[in-house]
Amino acid sequence: MKASLNLEYMKPINVRPLAFSLAGIVLLLPATYFLIALLLRVIFGSTTLYYSIAPSFLESTYNWFSFQKSVWILYGPFVAAFLNLFVILKIQIFHREGKTKFRVLYRNNGLSIAIALQGILLFLVLVAYVVIQHYRY
């Protein structure tokens, strides 16, 4: 007896939402670490963790490694939100009846929505922090 697979009824596995969600979580980690260090400094007065990461974010602009850390901290949440918006929204462009039309489809993926919202909020908080630090010094 020979076993056969009926490929007509097999559903394809979509890897893109999971891959973009994992990439978004990894991109959110540096900003989350920085904000936890900032909150520990503001609430409890603990400066050790804050001063281990803050100078690379604000003060040292000539060291190449510091520039890379600041880019990861500031733009990581923005890129995470942008990547996960591609999972949530699907834009279709088609040509019909002599006109170019487009349609935006919404996919309900809870993890991608949460990562996109957290990325946007973290990015806005970090931009506000940079503006406040700029006017403070």
Beta strands, then each sheet from edge to edge (+ up, - down):
strand 1: 89-96
strand 2: 99-106
sheet 1: 1+ 2-
end
